[in-house]
Amino acid sequence: MADGGLDQLAHVSTPDGRHASLRRLVCDLIEEYGRHTGHADLLREAVDGRAGEDPPPGWRQVS
């Protein structure tokens, strides 16, 4: 990115020879990261029963 910014084309291509911009690849990575982070939250909530970012006042982990 330092040499051409986000609008330069990536070195990898699709089977038909098209190249995506680095901007597109970075946006796709952010989207995928967000999706999987959401899945991890669902799993954590199923394990410990907590929902959201912070535990409610007085919450204690069950061992």
Protein Blocks (a to p, Z undefined) as FASTA:
>chain_A
ZZnojmbccfbdcfkopacdfklmmmmmmmmmmmmmmmmmmmmmmmnopgcjbdcehiac
dZZ
